Amino acid sequence: MPLYSLLSELDRKVILFTYEKHDQHKISLPSGVMNEEYRAFIITEGEYILWELEKRKLTEVEVVAHAWLVTSITNLSLVFNFKENNQLHIDNLFDDDQCDGHWQLEHGILKVRFVYHNHGYDINIIANNNRSIHSALQIVDNKNVEFLKVAPISDAKYGKALEHKT
């Protein structure tokens, strides 16, 4: 079993690309993604290069400007409230469960860590250029990988957060 906490930024992007473009309905990690030859092939493939061009860097101002809705294929829906001091407050959308965590931006990728219901979560959020629904890779307890969607929740001060660019 791979140690997901040791995955490089490139490894995480390749896994996210694989989820988005090839294996959208799988919950477990697609086989072969951790293989060095596969990774080298994918990052030179035209489809990966085009996918990466659809992504952009998040900014700290953007991160703390909104609450964020985070949802998974397994239907866990959380609301993230990012604070300027790299602190994070998390609420469950459907009940009163809450917890706290930490976040940081690395090369425009939003990295989030927290413990919720006795499980450790490590999430990398990569922003989309074309819309404000972003993609994320979630690693739970350093052994399970899931694909997430993340969207800013509108605040009257900032207008329509879920608006689709045309």
Buried (B, 14 or more C-beta within 10 A) or exposed (E): EEEBEEBEEEBBBBBBBBBBBEBEEBEEBBEEBBEEEBBEEBBEEEEBEEBEEBBEEBEBEBBBBBBBBBBBBEEBEBBBBBEEEBEBBBBBEEEEEEBEBBBEBEEEBBBBBBEBEEEBBBBBBBBBEEBBBBBBBBBBEBEBBBBBBBBBBBEEEEEEBEEEEE
